[in-house]
């Protein structure tokens, strides 16, 4: 089993860490230029050519500003443009703890950061500016100081872009270690405090809270499907009347895609949990009825014949023979149906108000933040797999007569014992040989022959 998981992981590591990719640049300090057709923000990853064009465009803009100053005709801009230029330092100030997120548009606080940084009153704790940008900070701080409380009309210098070098992988090829870190951060994250009037706090649910929503949707939908399909499947598999009444329409209905009923379900059950649960139900129960009816028909006929011989009635045949006889197979069918129910989760949770792990997959996927998408997908897969393995172990205790084959460790021990026994066994003595020949052969009869 371990090899089955290690091979895909090995392929993932080779693709992510192999020497196939060029160098890319993740933006840490950004700026805007009319020479560029795109606007790059902190966090964007740029290939080498785009990065070089980005840096050269900002340098040319600053050279024009300095050339105009040297010529005695400084470039004039609006205060709004200068405020926009100063806001370039906000991501760095937020990372180093100089400002908080609520001060992103507080131009007076950002202006003070520039002046304090130029005066050496602030210390870098995580990220720092380059020497060239340090000179730009000093130059802009002097211009801000000379203008007093007013905003200068002369154009301020732009911070030159800074970035960290990374591997230029495709956006969807996230390295395993980043996925693992993202998953751990999600599992250990605490619920953020909601600040009244702070529109930036749009996401207040933690990863575990969304995971709980997904578990609730699957549990309710699957249990409802089991409650409906198990009685109908047993009746259809036991009596021809119910088979002709239930199976034709069920066979027709299972070809209808469950998401096609999404609008109808939202009209009936609203936009919250109801339509999500019902979609899981609709996607699961038709298959469950047909599967359980087939399982019921596979019950050994001699069991029914023996019960009838002993005088069992129709009710006793169902409750005392059919249901106990198919219970191990029924249990395995429900395990398969639980996996089937998980496949409807993402579609169900995107109906109405988005919820659960599917909200992360959809929202973060649209922003190409795949390091947060993959942990949500892995949580769904791991939950389904672990649940199935737990049910498999429980099945061995509930139905021990159905699991007589030894496991890998038991087979290995038995094989070693067999080799030792074969190597140490002596030739049989004549007395034992005669005794073996004198024993009569046992005769086995089929259950049907015993009944006759």
N, C-alpha and C positions, 0 to 999 in steps of 0.2 A: 504493500500500500504506500509506503514512504516513497518508493521510486516513482510511483505514479504522480506524486506531487512535486518531487524534486526535478523531474525532467522539464515541466513547463517553467518552473522557477529558474532553472539553469538557462533555458532559452531566453527568458526575460532579462536575466543578468547580462548575457552575451550581447543582446540587442541594445541594452541601455549603457553598458560600460565598455563595449568594444571600441576599437580604434577606427570607427567609421565616420565620426562626425567632426565638423569643423568647430572653430571657436566662435562663441556668441557672447553678447554683452547684455547683462541685465541692468537696466537703468536705475541709478540711485539718486542722481540729481538731474533734473530735466529743465528744459527751457523751450521757448517757442520762437519760430522764425518765419517771416513771410516767404522765405526761399524754399521752405519745405511744404510739401503737399499734405503731410500727415502731422498729427500732434502726438508726441510720445510722452507718456506719463511714467512715473516711478513704478517699477515692476515689470515694464515691457522688456521683452528679450529681442534684441536686434542682431541680425547677421552682420558680418564685418563691413560689407560695402555700405549698408544703410547707416551703421554706426559712424563710419568715417565721414559720410556726407552730413550727418547730423552735427557732429562736432565742428566740422569746417564751416558750416552755415552760421553757427553761433559765434565763432571766432570772427568771421567776416563782419557780422553785425556789430560786434564790439569794436573792431578796427575802424568802422565807419563813424561810430560815436566818438572815439578818441581822435580821429582825424578832424572831425568837425570842431572839437574843442580846441585842438592845436591851431586851427585856422581862425579861431575867434568867433566862430558862428556855430555854437552848440545846437544840436538837434533838439527841437522842442516837441514835447508830447503831452498828453493829458495826464492828470493825476491818476486816472483810472488805469492807464497803461503802466505807470510806475508802480502802482499798488500790485498789479498783476505780476510785474517783474520781481518784486520783493517776496511775493507768495511762493516763489520757487524754492525758498529755503524751508518751507513748512514741513515737508516729509522728513528732512534731516532733523529739524527741531523736535518733531514728534518722536522720532526714534531715540534721540538723546535725552528726552524728558524735559526739554525746555518749554514746550507747549503741550496742551492736551488737545484732543480731537475737537472739542467745542470751539477752539480758537482758530479754526482753519480760515475763517473769513474776518478775523479780528485784526484789521490792518495796523492799529496802534500797537498791539502786542507784538506783531511780527516786526514792526519797525524797531521796537525796543530790542528785539533779538539781534537784529543787524548791528545796532549800536553797541550792545553789550559784547557781542562776539568780536567786534573790531577792537574794543577796549580790553579784551582778554579776560572778561569777567565770567565767561562761560567755558566749561570744559567738555571735551568730547568723551562720551562714555561708550559709544558703540561705533558710530560712523563719523568720519571726519572729512573736511574739505581739503582739496589739493592746495598746493602753494599758490597756484595761479588763481584759484577761487578765493583764497585768503586775501590776496591783494585786491581782488574785486570787491570783497566785503569792506575792506578798509576805505577804498575809494568811494564807494556808495555811502558809507557811514559819514564821511567828511562832507559829502554833498547834502545829505539829510540834515546834518548838524548846522550847516551854513544857511539852510532855508528856514531854520527855527521850527515853529510849530506847523507851518504851512508845508504843503507837499511841493517839492521842486518841479518846475516846468521843464527843466533840462532832463534829457533821457538818461536813465540809470543804466549801468552796465549789466549785462546778463551773466548769470553763473554759467560757466562752461559745463557741459554734460559730464557726469561721472558714472562709471558702471563697474561692475565686477565681472570678470571673465568666467564664462560657463561653457559647457558643451552644447553645441547647436543641434540638440535632438529635436525631432518633431514634437509639437506641443502635446500630442497624446501619449508620447513615450516617456512616462515619468519613471525615474529610477526607483527600484524597490525600497531603498532606504528612506526616500522622501515620502513614499506612501505609508511606510511603517511609522514614521514620525508623525505624519498627519493623523493617522489612525489613533496613535497614543495620545496626541494632543486633544483629539475629539473625545476620547473616553475619559480623560482626566479633567476636561474643561469644567469650570464652574459657571453657574448661571449668571450672566451679567446683570448688574443693577440697572434698572430702567430710570433714566433721568427725564423728568417731565420737560417737555418742550424741545428735547433733543431728537430731531428728525433723523439723525444718522443711525440711531439704534433701531433698525428695522428688523433685525434678527435676534430674538431673545430666547429662542429655544436651543438647548444644548444638543449635542449629537446623541446622547443617551435618551433624551426625551423624544427625539424623532424616532429613534430605534424602538422605543416603547409604543409609539403610535403604530408603527408597522407591525409589530407583534400583535397588537390588539386587532388590527384589521384582518390579519391572517387567521387568528384564533376564532374570531366571530364568524367569518365567512366559511371557514373549513368545518367548524362544528355544526353550523346550520346545514351545510351540504351533507354531512354525515347523518344528521338527524332525519333528513328527508330521504336520502338515497338508500340507506341501509334497509329499512323496511320494504321500500318499493322494489329494490333489487332482489331481495330474498323472495318476495311474493312472485315477481316475474320469473325467477329461476325455478320456482317450485310448481306453480300452476300455469298451465297453458292459457287459461282465460286471462289472467293478469299479464302474461307475456304479450298476448295479442292486443291487450288494451294499452299497455304502457310503452313497449319497446318501439313500435313504428314511429310514433311522434317524437320520442326521445332521440331516436336515430336521425330523424329529420332536424330536430332542434339543435343537435350538437354541431351541425355544419354552419350554423349562424354564428358569426363572431360576436363574442360577448361585448366588446367595446361598442358595437353598433347600437346597443341598448343604453349607452351612457346618457344620452339626452333624456330618454324616458325615465331612467332611474333617478336622475337629478330632479326631474319634474315631480316625481312621486315622493322621494325620500329627502329632498333638500340638497344642500351643498356640503354638509358636514360628513359624518361618519357613515350614514345610512347607505348612500349609493356606492361607496367603496366596498362595504361588506357585501352588498348584493351582487356587485360585479364579480367578486371572488366566488360567490355562491353560484352564479350563472355559468361561470367558466369551469366549474368543478363538478357540479352534480349530474349533468347528463352523462359524462364519461363514467362517473361513479355507478350510476344505475346499470349501465350496460356491462361494466366490468364485474359488478357484484352478481348480476344475474347469470353471467357466464360461469363465475366461480361456483355458484350454487348448483348449476347443472353438472358440474364435474364431481359431485359427491358420489362415492362408491354406491352403486345400486344394491349390492348385497346387504349393506347396512339397512336400507329401507325394507328389503325383503325379509330380513331377520326380524325387524320390528313389527312388520305386518303379521308375520307368523306367530309372534308372541301376543298379537291382539291389539296393537297400538292403533289408535284412531288418527284422523287427519290432524287434529290439534297436537296430539302427542308426537306425531311424525315431525312436525315443524319445530316444536319447542324442545323435544328430547333427542331428536336424531339429526335433523337438518342443520339447525343453528349450531349445536356443539360440534358437528362433523366438519362444517366449513370454517369454524372459528380461526384456525391457524392461517388458512388462505385468506380469509377476510381481513385478518390483522395485517398481512403483507400488502393486500390491496390498499388498505387505508394509508400505509406508509407511502406507497406510490402516489396516491391521490394528494397527500400532503405536499409532496414535491411539486405536483401539478398546480396546486393552489398558489405556491410561491411565485410561479411564473406570471400570475396575473397581478402581482402586487404593484409593480411600477405603474401600469396603466390605471389601476384602480385609484391609487393615491394622487394621480394627476387630475382626477375628476373633481369638479367643484373647487373648493379651497384646497390648494396643494398641502400635503402633509407627509410626515414620515421621512424615511430615507430617500424616497423618490423626489421629494422637494429639493434635497441636496443635489441629487443626480441631474435634475432638470435645470435648476437655477445655476449651479456652478458649471455645468456642462455648457450652457449658453455663453458663459464668460471664459470658456476654455481653461478653467481651473481644475484640471484633471487630477491634481494631487489630492483634491478633496472629493472628487467623484469616485475614484477607485476604492477608497476605504468604505464608502457606503455600499458599493457593489460587493466588495469582499465580505462585509458584515452579513449581507443577505445570503451569500453562498455558504459562509461558515455556519450560520445559524441553521440553515436547512440541512447541511451535512451532519453537523453535530446532533441535531434532533433525530435524524434518521439513524445514526449509529446508536444513540441511546435507546431508541425504539427497537432496534435489532437485538441489543443486549437484553432488553426486557422480554422480547419474544422468546429467547432461549430459556428464560425462567418460567414464562407462562405456558409454553408449549415445548417442554424438553424432549418429547418423543419425536418432534419434527426436526431436531438438530442433533443428530447422532454422529455426524462426521466430525472428527477431531480437528482442532486448529493446527496452525503451522508448527507451534512449539510442541504440541502433543504428538504430531506426526513425526517430528524430528526425534523426540525421545523414544517413540516406539520403533523407529528405524534403527536407532543405536542399539536398543535392546535386542532387536532381531538379529543384528550382525553378531552381537556377543553370543547369543544363543546358538546361532548357526556355527560359529567357530568352535564353541565348546561342546557341542552335542556329539555324542558317540553313536556308533551304529546300533540299531535296535537289536536286542537280544532275541534268540529264537523263541523263547517263551512269550515275549511281548508280541512277536510277529504272529504266533499261533493264536494268541488271545485276540489280536485284532481281526484275524480272519474268522474267528468263531463268532464275533459280534454280528448280529443281523443288521442289514441296512434299514435306516429309517425311511418311512414312506410319508410324503407330505401330500396333503390334499388341498385343493383350492376352496376358498370360502363358499363358492357356489355349490361345490360338491358336498360340502358339509351340510348346507341347508337342504339339499335334496335327499 
